[in-house]
Amino acid sequence: MSIRLLTLGMPRVEVDSGERGPFDALTPAELTIAYVRTAPPRLDRYRKDAPGPVIDLMDRCLAKRPEHRPTMEEVLGRCGRSAILP
């Protein structure tokens, strides 16, 4: 389940930034190295109007260590089901 939260955060960065994703990488190998060595950018880097709680939640979704990511229940509780599920 934790990997799903990581993949929830990455498209959010793509949508808000207009870039490929949170890491500047062209190949899968470069992406892996960037993921290991670089902290992902905070959402407020791209969206100055993003509310603090959303920024904090996205930071946690992008945490490298699975145990630092929120649970799906926490994400749904904070965002509401309609914000994530079709």
C-alpha positions, -999 to +999 in steps of 0.1 A: +000+000+000+029+024+008+042+023-028+008+034-040+010+066-018+044+073-033+029+070-068+001+093-057+025+121-048+046+119-080+018+126-105+007+155-083+041+171-087+039+165-125+005+182-127+014+212-106+048+218-120+042+210-157+074+189-155+080+152-159+081+146-122+098+154-090+132+143-102+152+156-132+159+123-149+156+111-185+162+073-181+150+048-155+186+045-142+189+083-138+155+083-120+167+056-096+199+075-088+180+108-084+154+091-061+181+077-039+203+109-037+178+137-039+149+149-018+118+155-039+108+192-043+080+205-020+047+212-037+049+249-027+079+252-050+054+251-079+022+261-062+026+291-039-011+290-032-011+254-020-025+251+016+000+240+042-018+208+051-018+197+014+020+205+012+026+184+043+005+155+031+023+155-003+057+156+014+047+126+034+034+107+003+068+113-013+088+101+017+115+077+008+109+055+037+076+037+035+070+039+073+071+077+070+043+078+044+007+082+055-017+054+054-044+054+027-070+058+054-052+090+065-050+104+030-087+097+024-096+112+058-077+143+051-087+148+014-120+129+012-127+101-011-139+123-039-105+139-041-087+106-049-112+081-061-133+084-093 
